Amino acid sequence: MPRPLVATVDLHAMRSNLALARARAPGLRTWAVVKANAYGHGLVNAVRAFAGSDGLALIEFDGAVQLRELGWQRPLLLLEGAFDADDVELAARHDLTLVVHCDEQVRMIETARLARPIDLQLKMNTGMNRLGFRPAAVRAAFDRLRASPNTGAISFITHYANAELYEHPTPMPPQTQAERFRAAVADLPGEASIANSAAGLLHDPVPGDWIRPGIILYGGSPGEGSGERFGLLPAMTLASRIIGVQEIAAGESVGYGSRFTARRPMRIGVVACGYADGYPRSAPDGTPVLVDGTRVALAGRVSMDMITVDLSAAPAAGVGSEVVLWGRGLSIDEVAQASGTIGYELMCALAPRVRMQVQEQVQ
Ligand SMILES: *Cc1c(COP(=O)(O)O)cnc(C)c1O
């Protein structure tokens, strides 16, 4: 029998989340973001679920080539652009759109010998101070790219540092970044791509010509609270079973470091899922876990292949009982928050050893 740990990817949920993202930004086109193996959900699944998207965006060139091989014919955007000159040639060969965020990348475009021009997205650093040209340098970069025979269409892209804080004070408000962006591209021709998930959900109206939703397509929240409060459906359910039970007396402790000590006699369920599967080792005692549909509490340190839970709230549970670590019935955002991280990290960290299963239909 295979290990009972399975990640079920729900294509219906992904389609529904994409529809919700698009409905929030009427008239705009959509780059569905599928970097990091579609946030852990698999490119093969993403290309099917997001067939209605105008383009797909990612970081990895091998992933982009795989998407072409899977039959994706619409635009593909490489969000960090080329890492070396070979990537520029690969982009021409597979008709990939490249972000250009620094002078070195402009140079790569200028010096390449390409059979056909490639579409480019000029990235502007409007305040996040990660990738991109400062607003004052955008015109010069644009002029250089425009002069190259390797350049097809040029559009403009920027990224918010605090998109989820639309109406809250922050050192770098999205409104400030939007103003800088608008001012810098005012007299330059080209489309604009600004909004990630948070901006697409929370900003009204959503700015730009294209949106770039990622996390919400998978049902995760881009900020506080859980994705469900926006009507998003969880795309990944990580489920397993109880593989052992220990009856322990008051004063006995559980697992490595004896972090959890029972204050009364209790049953401890041992679940086949640990940090080597992507469950966060930082999860404290009390982190919610569903056993046969009932919320129980993590009890004891997460180990490599197992977690242990207090079965007091589920007295009928035993070996073979169904366990949901996150997904349907238990928000990944809640598990992440308890563990001091975000749903993004949990999805992306799903380990390759976890079996993946695909669900097509509404259930
Ligand atoms: C990852 C990424 C996104 C998607 O962000 P979400 O918060 O998941 O919506 C959008 N734009 C860029 C440039 C990214 O790197």
PDBQT file of the ligand as one rigid body, heavy atoms in Angstrom, charges set to zero:
ROOT
HETATM    1  C1  LIG A 401       4.822  36.119  -8.006  1.00  0.00    +0.000 C 
HETATM    2  C2  LIG A 401       4.506  37.373  -8.727  1.00  0.00    +0.000 A 
HETATM    3  C3  LIG A 401       3.177  37.788  -8.889  1.00  0.00    +0.000 A 
HETATM    4  C4  LIG A 401       2.017  37.069  -8.252  1.00  0.00    +0.000 C 
HETATM    5  O1  LIG A 401       1.944  37.456  -6.893  1.00  0.00    +0.000 OA
HETATM    6  P1  LIG A 401       0.738  36.978  -5.972  1.00  0.00    +0.000 P 
HETATM    7  O2  LIG A 401       0.921  37.726  -4.701  1.00  0.00    +0.000 OA
HETATM    8  O3  LIG A 401       0.890  35.510  -5.783  1.00  0.00    +0.000 OA
HETATM    9  O4  LIG A 401      -0.498  37.330  -6.697  1.00  0.00    +0.000 OA
HETATM   10  C5  LIG A 401       2.936  38.907  -9.646  1.00  0.00    +0.000 A 
HETATM   11  N1  LIG A 401       3.957  39.608 -10.200  1.00  0.00    +0.000 NA
HETATM   12  C6  LIG A 401       5.237  39.242 -10.049  1.00  0.00    +0.000 A 
HETATM   13  C7  LIG A 401       6.311  40.061 -10.667  1.00  0.00    +0.000 C 
HETATM   14  C8  LIG A 401       5.569  38.129  -9.297  1.00  0.00    +0.000 A 
HETATM   15  O5  LIG A 401       6.846  37.776  -9.144  1.00  0.00    +0.000 OA
ENDROOT
TORSDOF 0
